[in-house]
Amino acid sequence: MAKTEKPADDEASLAHVEKHLELLEDRLDNIDSMVTAVAERVMSQLITVIVTCPRCGKDIEISIVGSPKPGR
């Protein structure tokens, strides 16, 4: 026998999906805020990576200097 869905069940399912989408959007906003804060903190500091060449054994130093975003 085929089940017939009631309009109330459809509305409840739609409301459930909408609630989950809102929660997902909030989580993505929070993740975006955290990633932005970390990126801003990292970009305001000097980052140095020292790598040893596998062929010649010399150290290679790579430095990255970030600049903070200009204020308004």
BAVOZA-668210 format. One record per residue (C-alpha): residue in one letter; x, y, z; residue number from 1. Coordinates in pm, whole numbers. Layout:
N
<code a	u X	v Y	w Z	pos NUM>
...
This chain:
72
<code m	u 0	v 0	w 0	pos 1>
<code a	u 125	v 345	w -83	pos 2>
<code k	u 147	v 594	w 198	pos 3>
<code t	u -22	v 925	w 149	pos 4>
<code e	u 149	v 1218	w 313	pos 5>
<code k	u -57	v 1477	w 485	pos 6>
<code p	u 5	v 1848	w 421	pos 7>
<code a	u 78	v 1894	w 791	pos 8>
<code d	u 361	v 1637	w 766	pos 9>
<code d	u 505	v 1821	w 465	pos 10>
<code e	u 495	v 2150	w 651	pos 11>
<code a	u 659	v 1994	w 956	pos 12>
<code s	u 932	v 1842	w 738	pos 13>
<code l	u 988	v 2174	w 562	pos 14>
<code a	u 1010	v 2355	w 896	pos 15>
<code h	u 1259	v 2093	w 1015	pos 16>
<code v	u 1477	v 2141	w 706	pos 17>
<code e	u 1459	v 2520	w 739	pos 18>
<code k	u 1569	v 2496	w 1104	pos 19>
<code h	u 1866	v 2278	w 1007	pos 20>
<code l	u 1963	v 2523	w 732	pos 21>
<code e	u 1956	v 2810	w 981	pos 22>
<code l	u 2177	v 2614	w 1221	pos 23>
<code l	u 2418	v 2529	w 939	pos 24>
<code e	u 2432	v 2895	w 834	pos 25>
<code d	u 2511	v 2999	w 1193	pos 26>
<code r	u 2790	v 2741	w 1214	pos 27>
<code l	u 2939	v 2854	w 884	pos 28>
<code d	u 2929	v 3217	w 1001	pos 29>
<code n	u 3111	v 3118	w 1322	pos 30>
<code i	u 3374	v 2922	w 1128	pos 31>
<code d	u 3423	v 3218	w 893	pos 32>
<code s	u 3473	v 3452	w 1189	pos 33>
<code m	u 3729	v 3220	w 1348	pos 34>
<code v	u 3924	v 3172	w 1025	pos 35>
<code t	u 3926	v 3548	w 963	pos 36>
<code a	u 4052	v 3617	w 1315	pos 37>
<code v	u 4331	v 3361	w 1281	pos 38>
<code a	u 4432	v 3492	w 938	pos 39>
<code e	u 4445	v 3850	w 1067	pos 40>
<code r	u 4656	v 3743	w 1363	pos 41>
<code v	u 4898	v 3546	w 1145	pos 42>
<code m	u 4926	v 3823	w 886	pos 43>
<code s	u 5032	v 4074	w 1150	pos 44>
<code q	u 5341	v 3868	w 1238	pos 45>
<code l	u 5658	v 3754	w 1067	pos 46>
<code i	u 5653	v 3390	w 959	pos 47>
<code t	u 5984	v 3216	w 893	pos 48>
<code v	u 6023	v 2865	w 753	pos 49>
<code i	u 6364	v 2702	w 741	pos 50>
<code v	u 6401	v 2407	w 505	pos 51>
<code t	u 6710	v 2194	w 445	pos 52>
<code c	u 6781	v 2110	w 82	pos 53>
<code p	u 6786	v 1730	w 40	pos 54>
<code r	u 7053	v 1747	w -233	pos 55>
<code c	u 7313	v 1989	w -102	pos 56>
<code g	u 7223	v 2004	w 269	pos 57>
<code k	u 7206	v 2386	w 277	pos 58>
<code d	u 6944	v 2560	w 485	pos 59>
<code i	u 6691	v 2768	w 293	pos 60>
<code e	u 6513	v 3036	w 491	pos 61>
<code i	u 6178	v 3163	w 367	pos 62>
<code s	u 6028	v 3464	w 544	pos 63>
<code i	u 5679	v 3597	w 492	pos 64>
<code v	u 5588	v 3941	w 619	pos 65>
<code g	u 5222	v 4031	w 634	pos 66>
<code s	u 5073	v 4372	w 669	pos 67>
<code p	u 4757	v 4437	w 864	pos 68>
<code k	u 4446	v 4545	w 678	pos 69>
<code p	u 4428	v 4925	w 666	pos 70>
<code g	u 4165	v 5070	w 895	pos 71>
<code r	u 3880	v 5282	w 778	pos 72>
